[in-house]
Amino acid sequence: MLNFFPGPSKIYPEVRTYLTDAYDEGIMDAPHRGEQFVQLSRAVVGSLKRRLNIPQDYSIFFTSSATECWEILIQSLTKKKSFHIYNGSFGEKWYEYAKKMRPEASGVRFDINEAIQVEGLNISSDTELICLIQNETSNGTQVTATTILNLHNRFRDTLTAVDATSSMAGLNLKYIKADIWFASVQKCFGLPPGLGILICSPRAIFRAKQINERNHYNSLVSLYEKMLNYQTVHTPNTLNIYLLKRMLEDRPFIKQLDIELTDRANELYEFFGQFTDFKLLIENEEVRSKTVVVLEANERLVEDIKKRALHHNIRLGNGYGPWQRNTFRIANFPAIGNEEYEELKRFFLHYYV
Ligand SMILES: *Cc1c(COP(=O)(O)O)cnc(C)c1O
């Protein structure tokens, strides 16, 4: 089965070998306060920084998911309010959670075919955290590095948190331009679900210590204190941390992966742009995602395409949120091989030109 679902998405085939190795190395039942785990954890933090170009002075934490990171950040970095800039389902869900925890949280929705207008943003000075999604998986849009930099420059005193769940480990993100980044490993990392990666600048850690919120098992200060010894508060997903270590060691550096994914995204957009029965949901090239391609058609055709694809052992991604029925999605993730996209294109040429 070819799997183009944007999460859980295709895992690297090497995971099969890594799993056997994990068993043989006894990592799965290693105590999470023991030396073997600490060494593994330290190695992964080092590899993440080297392979993904994460600044040396940023801290890295293991969580259970990106969703958990939404919660940790609101709990531990806001006393009063965050501000959410969103155009799709994931950004909106984060905002909804934030409002439940901090009723004064506010936000603004922007159009899926427009970039965030940083100049026009009205964010009150008592806002503690600006939240956005780098790659909105629900509609296939992205926020560019330039926009993130402009945000950072215009609101210098406010921390910025970026959900990069469906782009981290695929794109060469400019971590220095925001204080907090996070992702889950079941997307561009090409690993099974159940592990989140949270990355914080020294400024974010400083702020967490100032607020010193300790009401939750994964409060950011508690995560920080445990991670000084490369440990977690709870018993972590050791197996997935191990898989992450092996995967990072075997992959090219992120600069190379980014070039390959960008080229492939351009090819996919060119290819899917030629059809008339369905069209690209995002018309503005500037804001199109490089890792999630979303195609729009009438509901019957969407159903039909997905069903026929399945008959050919091709799993396309369902639409998501308000775009659930009138779109389908195609992941452009590093674990999926070029030859698989050639097969996908053959399927579409055969059935729909
Ligand atoms: C998939 C996704 C999430 C949720 O990830 P979980 O591992 O289910 O918590 C959050 N944000 C974005 C942008 C996503 O694509």
The ligand as a Gaussian input file, in Angstrom:
#p B3LYP/6-31G(d) Opt

LIG

0 1
 C       -1.026000      16.477000      13.369000
 C       -0.970000      17.839000      13.908000
 C       -1.142000      18.103000      15.274000
 C       -1.510000      17.037000      16.279000
 O       -0.507000      16.080000      16.457000
 P       -0.727000      14.989000      17.612000
 O        0.468000      14.113000      17.540000
 O       -2.002000      14.274000      17.284000
 O       -0.844000      15.723000      18.889000
 C       -1.021000      19.411000      15.705000
 N       -0.748000      20.409000      14.845000
 C       -0.570000      20.189000      13.526000
 C       -0.242000      21.333000      12.628000
 C       -0.670000      18.898000      13.022000
 O       -0.487000      18.675000      11.706000

